[in-house]
Amino acid sequence: MTRTVSVLSAASALPGPTVDNATLGRRLGMDRLWEQWVDAFIGTRTRHLAVDLDSGEIRHTLADLAHQAGSRALDAAGVTPEEVDLVVLGTATPDRLMPTTATVVADRLGIDGVPAYQLQSGCSGAVQALAVTRSLLLGGTARTALVLGGDVVARFYDLTADLRKLPPAEFVNYVLFGDGVGAAVLRVGEVAGAAALRSAFTRLVGLGREPGATLEWFGPTEDRNRPAATEDYKAIERHVPDLAAEVVEELLGELGWARDDLDYVLPPQLSGRMTALIVERLKLPQATEVSCVAETGNNGNGIVFLQLERALARLAGGQRALGVSIESSKWIKSGFALEGL
């Protein structure tokens, strides 16, 4: 009999108060026309930021938020830290190169004597973390895992920059992203009331393609005459909808599910407007969309877990859901499938 991995719970942590476009625009010296442009062409209304906009001080680290999300996920699952025998974190923005944020979070949660892996990736890192964890659980390496994903992008912002002089690849980051972390507890076996993780995969599809997003690490002797972060929004707009459709077709084919079998879809969450374009491309009108990017911003590796938290609250026994995440850095497509138990 095929073994099952169940998702027992999911939880999230977002820093600070909600920051709307008007507040962000005032802090960055932009006018009402800019705010209207963001509303119309980006479609992200609010986000949460780990940086205090008035002082520029970082108020929340990735480890801070991951500790909160992990603790909430464990509580929701009724699992103690002593029961966790695997920790996996996906992020593009670890607090330090060493020690890994995964080990710092495990320590804060009281988890010890277990493998603690940190996967360095962009948005698809969340699904990579789920896929790696599922494989390890099915392989017998562990029984109960805490999986986390998240990013703190705001610490890469230059709040003194004149946005009117920035190229689009840098300018767009200030409105696309929000900070946040999510977590999930996975366990081997079918658990009533949970959701079975039927599949999770990631696939590199960037052969010969220029990166669609970059994020730099700078050492003290390095040339810093290049932007800390860039986002090729036009390339993303061009490629992501088709890649997302490919993920849906691959998951349906693998599982033998029909399109009409889907009750929920968790689409990629770059921005409110982009998500709407992707959902239209997926052609799944019978599936209820589970999205949050318009309120939370793109949380990088956290956004999948924020969607998962919302989906688990709705998913009934026998219902099915597909999740899709596309990473534009070197172009990685990824997806996962859930079925209510």
N, C-alpha and C positions, 0 to 999 in steps of 0.2 A: 504493500500500500504506500502511495506517495506521501511523504511527510509534509506537514504544513507549518508555516511560520505565521503566527498571529500578531497583529498590531493591537496591543492592549490599550494604548492611550497615546495622545499627542498633546503637547502644551507649548506655549510660547511666552516670550518676554520682549517687550518693546520699551525703549528708554524714553524718559521724560514726557513732557506734554505733547499733544498733537500740534504740528506745525503746518498751517495752511499756506497756500500760495501767496496770499497777501502779506503774511508775516515774513515769509522767506524773501519776498520781493523787496519789502522795506529794508530788511537787514542787508541785502545785497545791492541796494541803491537802484532798484529797477522800478519802472512806473506801472501804472494800471494797464497799459497796453500789453506789457510783458506778461502780466498775470492772465489777461484774456488769452494770450497766445498759448500759455501753458495749459489752460483749461481746454482750449479747442484742439490743439495739435498733440499734446502729450496725454491729457486725460487723467492725470494724477492730481487729486485734490489736496491730499494731506500726506504727511509722513511723520515718523518719529526719528529724532536725531540724538546720537550719543554726545554731541558737542553742545555746549551752551552757546547760543547764538550771540548773546550780549558780550560775554567775556572771552569766548573762543576756547574755553576750558573743556577738556574731555571729561565728562561726568560718569560715563559708563564704559567699561572695557568689554571686550568679547567674552572674557571669562566671567565677568559679573553677570552678564545677560544669560550666558549658557548655564551658569549655576542656578539662576532663577528658573529657567525653562526646564532644566533637568530635574530639579526638585519637584516642580509642579507635575511633570509627567510621571515621576515615580509615585507621587501621592495619588494621582488619578488612577494609576494602575494597581494601587495597593501593593506595591513592590518595595522592599527595603533595599538600601544600598548593599547590604550583605548578600542579597540574592543576585545582584548583577555580576556576571562573569565575563562581560565584554563591553568596551566603550569604543565608539567610533564617532569621530567629528569630521564634518566637511566644512571647509572655509577657504576663502581667498584672502582673508585679512587676519591672520593670527596676531595675537598681541605681541609676540616675540618669535624669532626663529627658534630659540630654545630658552626655557623648556617649552614643549608644545602646549598649546592651550588645552588640548585634550587631557593631558596629564594634570594640569592645574585644576581643571574642572572636576576630574575624578577625585582629586585630593580634597577639594572643598566639599564634595558630596559624601566623603567618607568611604570611597570605593578604592580598594587596594588589592594587590596580588592577582590582577587580571590583565589581559592584553588591552592596551589603549592606543588606538590607531588614529592618526590625523591625516586626512586626505586634502591635498592642496588643489583646489579647483574653483572655477566660477560657479555659476548658477546650477550646473549639473552635478556639482559635488554632493548636493543633498541626495540625489538619486544614486550616485556612486556609493554613498555611505549606506543607503538602504540595500543596494545590490550586494555589496561586500558583506554586510551583516547577514543578509539572508543566506548567502553561500556558506558562511562560517557556521551559522546555526544548523543548516541542513547537513553540513559535513560533520557535525558532532563536536565541534570545537568548544561550543558554549551552549547554554540553555536559555539564558535571559540576557538581553542586550539593551543598553541605553545608546540610542543613536541621536546625534545632535547635528544641527547645521545652522550657520548664521554668519553674518558679516557686520562689521562696523566700518562703513565707508566714509563717514563724515570726517574722520581724522585725516583724510587725504585732501580735504577742501582747503583752499586758500581763501579765507573770508575777507582778505584785503584786496582780492583781485577785482578788477573792473570787468564785469561780465560782458559788457558791450564790446570789449576789445578781444574777447576770447574766441577762438575758432569753434565751430559747432561741436566738434568731437570732444572738446573740454567743457564747453558751456552746458551741454545737455545733462552731464552727470549731476549737476546741482539740483535738478528737478526730478530726475528719474528715481534716485535711490533714497531709501530710508534704512535705518539701522534696526536690527532685530535678530533674534535667535529662536529656533524651535527645537523641540525634542520629541522623541517617541520611544516607547518601550516595546520591544519585540520579544516573543517567547516561542519556543518550539511547541507545536501541538495546536489542535483546534480548541479555542476557548470561546464558550458561548457568550454572545454579546459583543465579541471583538470582531475584527476584520482580518480575513486571510490575505496575506501578501502573495498573490498568485504568481507574480512575475515582477522582475526589476532588471533593467539592462541599461547600459551606456555604450555608445558607439562613436569613436572618433571618425569624423567625416571631413577633416580639414586638409586633405592632401592637395597641395598646390594653391590653397586659398590664403589670402592675407588675413591676419588676425582682425576680428571685428571689435575687439575690446582689449585694452592693455591696462595693467596695474603694476607700477614699478616699486622695487625695493632699492633704496639708495644707501650706499656705504659712505663713510666720511671722505674717502679719496676719489669717489666717482664723479664723473661729469653729470651735473644735474640740469643741464640745459635741454631738458625734454620734459614734457608734462608727466605728472605723477599718475594720471589716469586719463584714458581716452575711450570714446564709444562711437563707433561708426554706425550711427542710427539708420542711415540710408541702406547700408549693406544688411543690417539686421532686418529692416522692414522688407527687404527684397527676398531674403533667404529663409527666415524663421517660419513663416506660415507653411511653406512647402515641407520643411524638415519636420514640423509638428505633425503634419498630415501623414508623413512617412512613419512616424513613431506609432500613431494610432493604427495604421494598417498592419504594422509588424506585430503589435501586441494582439490584435484581433486574430491574426493568422496563427500566431503561436498557441493561443488559448482555445481556438475554435469557437470564439464568440462572434455573434452577429452584431452589426451596428445597432440594431433595435434592442439588443440585450442590455445596453448601457443605460444606467439610471443617472449617473453623474460623470462629469468631465472636469478635470483640474488642469486648465490650459496654462501655457507659459505666461509669466507675469511681468513682462518688461515695463509696461505702462498701461494705463486704462485704455487708451486708443489702440495700442498694438494688440492687446488681448482681445479686443472686440474684432479686429481684423482676422486674428488667428481662429477665433471661434467660428466666424463665418466660413473660413476656409475648411475647417474640419467637417462641416456638414453633419452635425449630430443634433438635429433639432429636438429629438426626444430626450436628450440627456440634459439634466440641470447643471448649469455652469456653477462651479465653486471658485470664486475669485475674491481677492481682497486688495489688489495692488492699488486701486484708486484711493484707498484709505490709508494704506501702510507704506506706499512706495515699494519699489523693488528691493527686497531685503536680501538679494543674492541667495546664498545657501539657506537662508531662513525661510524663504517664501513658500517652498514646498511643504514645510512642516506647518506653517500657518494655514495653508489650504487643507492639509491633512487633518488638523485639529477641527476645522469646520466640517469636513466631510464625515469624520467619524461620528459626529453628533447627529448626523442625518441618516447614515447608512444603516438600513434595516437588514435582517436576515434574508439572504438570497439576492440582495441588490448588488449591482456591479458598478465599478468606477474605474476610469483610466486617468492617470496623471502623466503630464508631459512637461519636460523641461529641456530647453535648448540653450546651450552655452555658446556664445559668439567668439570667445577668446581665440581658440583655434578650431572652433566649430565641432561641438560634441552634441549629439542628440541622445536623449535618454527618456525613459518612461517606466511606469509601473502600473500594476493592476491590483485592485482590491475587490474582495467579495465578502459581504456581510455574513456572519456566522450566527 
